[in-house]
Amino acid sequence: MTTFDADGITLERVRENVWEIPREDGMRVPARVLASEALLEQISDDKTLQQLKNTAHLPGIRKYALCMPDGHQGYGFPVGGVAALDAEDGCISPGGVGYDINCGVRMMKTDLTYADVDGREEELVDALFANIPSGLGGGGVVESGIDTVESILDRGMEWALEEGYATPEDLAHCEDEGVRSDSDPAAVSQKAKDRGKNQIGSLGSGNHFLEVQRVTDVFREDAADAYGLSEDQIVVLIHCGSRGLGHQVCTDYLRKIEKRHGDLLARLPDKELAAAPAGSELAEEYYGAMCAAINFAWVNRQLVMHRTREVFERVFGREWEEMGMDLLYDVAHNIAKKEVHDVEGEDRELYVHRKGATRAFPAGHPEVPAAYREVGQPIIIPGSMGAGSFVLRGGEHSMTETFGSTAHGAGRVMSRTQAKKEFWGGDVRTDLRDQDRVYVKAQSGATVAEEAPGVYKDVDEVVRVSDALGIGDKVARTFPVCNIKG
């Protein structure tokens, strides 16, 4: 048997790209890492494997604690972590969702080709940066009061449709049609609402971005046709989440759970796994507040897309409808959802935690939008500014292997602090422009340094593993044209 050892943790090779940490020391299930040996070397460089082992201690966890190919150290769960906890006798963990609730990505198609933007990159990136709020703190596309925030928390994308910021097709091409009906705005604190009211329609900071891209490769013609993708096409990728509102929701409930369910916390190997038992008052409150923050994030990305359409209209002198600026798909990353999955031959309702992981439902699944049901749910996996991104489809083995999940991005190999020591933002920006013709604009050079291509794993290898395992199949590849960051 082939094994891999890292800091006292031994993984056994189950088959190619699948490694398992056997049950030990209070683990309720084994822990599995889906990675090539090259990716596993990087995954083992930080506390990812220990965090994955810790996750396997949670009450009600089923089958495995899972780490996707882009895994790296996070809060509580590793980023790239997937865990399905029984909704009847398990628990729900804010650390298994993360602070940026429904951090996610959406891709907007256009009928433009690279020739239409070639030579106009600087004009376009300047216009996008000037018109789309980014960076720390306030500033959004809409000015709002608490009543508006509460309506967004309750109704999600339905609010955006009613207010003229979305079309029915936008909702149809969003995960859950952009609305979590289990939301409970009353479970969201006043402080969280106050933090969110001035941030609706903004990118924020860190790894959040808006990127104009061109499609460089198509790998599966049938899926690409269904998605409306073709080589040399211009698309727009938007990556942001629930901003300060989601961060506050996570903070609020971590503190509440630590106080009220200290007995459960005392039995877990890490306090960052703080969890509320299924059926408890706090479990229901957190789930309602999290679903409300999910709705907020979907509206946030929708308003960023709305403003992007307006910018393209001004730059190219055409209505956005004439340019075919339609939403391909919006998919969430940091989320826990009640879903029914087969567990040892029995259908069970589970809290499926996807912490830096993407839902990846296969062809035929009833929750895949009707337009894509024959080929599978679109999956969008961003890479670095110098490596491009991928569009995948839900693979046929995703439901049995990963509770319908796959990776969410390239995954970091370097902390932000280390990145700023290794890279200089001005040099990164110049190199991208001169070598790759990628135009980048950000609030600071430090932001560019933190997001330099060298701080990320090889997205090609992450996607290769997903494709090889049949959990997310390659459809198309894109490459940056211009990028704005907070």
Sequence and secondary structure as in RCSB ss.txt:
>XXXX:A:sequence
MTTFDADGITLERVRENVWEIPREDGMRVPARVLASEALLEQISDDKTLQQLKNTAHLPGIRKYALCMPDGHQGY
GFPVGGVAALDAEDGCISPGGVGYDINCGVRMMKTDLTYADVDGREEELVDALFANIPSGLGGGGVVESGIDTVE
SILDRGMEWALEEGYATPEDLAHCEDEGVRSDSDPAAVSQKAKDRGKNQIGSLGSGNHFLEVQRVTDVFREDAAD
AYGLSEDQIVVLIHCGSRGLGHQVCTDYLRKIEKRHGDLLARLPDKELAAAPAGSELAEEYYGAMCAAINFAWVN
RQLVMHRTREVFERVFGREWEEMGMDLLYDVAHNIAKKEVHDVEGEDRELYVHRKGATRAFPAGHPEVPAAYREV
GQPIIIPGSMGAGSFVLRGGEHSMTETFGSTAHGAGRVMSRTQAKKEFWGGDVRTDLRDQDRVYVKAQSGATVAE
EAPGVYKDVDEVVRVSDALGIGDKVARTFPVCNIKG
>XXXX:A:secstr
  EEEETTEEEEEEETTEEEE   TT SS EEEE  HHHHHHHTTSSHHHHHHHHTTSTTB S EEEEEEEE  S
SS EEEEEEEETTTSEE GGGT SSTT EEEEEEEEEEHHHHTT HHHHHHHHHHHS  SSS   SS   HHHHH
HHHHHTHHHHHHTTS  HHHHHTBGGGG  TT  GGGS HHHHHHHTT TT   STT EEEEEEEEEES HHHHH
HHT  TTEEEEEEEE  HHHHHHHHHHHHHHHHHH HHHHHTSS GGG  EETTSHHHHHHHHHHHHHHHHHHHH
HHHHHHHHHHHHHHHHTS TTTTT  EEEEEESSEEEEEEEEETTEEEEEEEEEESEEE  BTT TTS GGGTTT
  EEEE   TTT EEEEEE TTHHHHHSSEEE S  BSS HHHHHHH  HHHHHHHHHHHH  EEEES HHHHHH
T GGGB  HHHHHHHHHHHTSEEEEEEEEEEEEEE 
